[in-house]
Amino acid sequence: MPRGRAPDGPAAPLESPAIIDSHAHVDARQFDADRDAVLGRARAAGVRAIVNVGADVAGSLRSVELAAQHADVYATVGIHPHEAARTTDADWAEIAGLVGRPKVVAIGECGLDRGPWNDAPMELQERLLRRHVALHRETGLPLVIHNRDTFADLFRILEDEVGRGGALRGVMHCFSGGPDEVGRCLDLGFDISYSGVLTFKNAHELRAAARVTPHDRVHVETDCPYLTPVPHRGKRNEPCHVVHTAHALAELLGVSRAEIERLTETNTRRLFGLPEAA
């Protein structure tokens, strides 16, 4: 596979990009004051579509509503592992009920998290993740997987699910592993999505992972309003900044900017079943 030089400095914007932000939270309160302007800046920067991701019942509802209001926004529905200790059967019934709404293209984000802000016991997180996997199998919609410091448990659960019910399909959002984890994720049926972390100076292992990610299994995302890429690090992230991550990825994969646009757009449309751009 072609290799490129890892960028350690600021990433310049792409020229006339045609990008999809495969994971955003434009429904978040951080955008309440200027959401329409944020979407306008994304379009002006060449972002052709945004997959807006639900992280709890309220966020999933907002995501569905946002998708209904904007032709270039699509929704996912799910419950983040931070909410595992507070999720009720009624909450889950609401999520399951949203799956059939127009422009819902995936299940999640869901997964496991051992971050300092998550107080949910791992057994409750695992139960919630398995519920999402079951809904994925029922609907055929891809999974959007969140992982923070839990690769061992995540692989154990997902490998068990594959053994029980066959192949899975989805994306490891905001991928945080190295080359070995890339291989295991691909074997389980998951594509790899890179966030602005790819542009951070010390993200050496992540850049090594990007270099070995197959061209037909890679995506770019912002995870906005979080994880703002260089050169905007320290400011609120928004979908227009996805071009900087795409630029970094193009260098690592040894392809042109135009080619990374084509690759990531094609991959994201295929995974989520998005229609071709008009």
Secondary structure, 3 states (H helix, E strand, C coil): CCCCCCCCCCCCCCCCCCEEEEEECCCCHHHCCCHHHHHHHHHHCCEEEEEECCCCHHHHHHHHHHHHHCCCEEEEECCCHHHCCCCCHHHHHHHHHHCCCCCEEEEEEEEEECCCCCCCCHHHHHHHHHHHHHHHHHHCCCEEEEEECCHHHHHHHHHHHHHHHCCCCEEECCCCCCHHHHHHHHHHCEEEEECHHHHCCCCHHHHHHHHCCCHHHEEECCCCCCCCCCCCCCCCCCHHHHHHHHHHHHHHHCCCHHHHHHHHHHHHHHHHCCCCCC
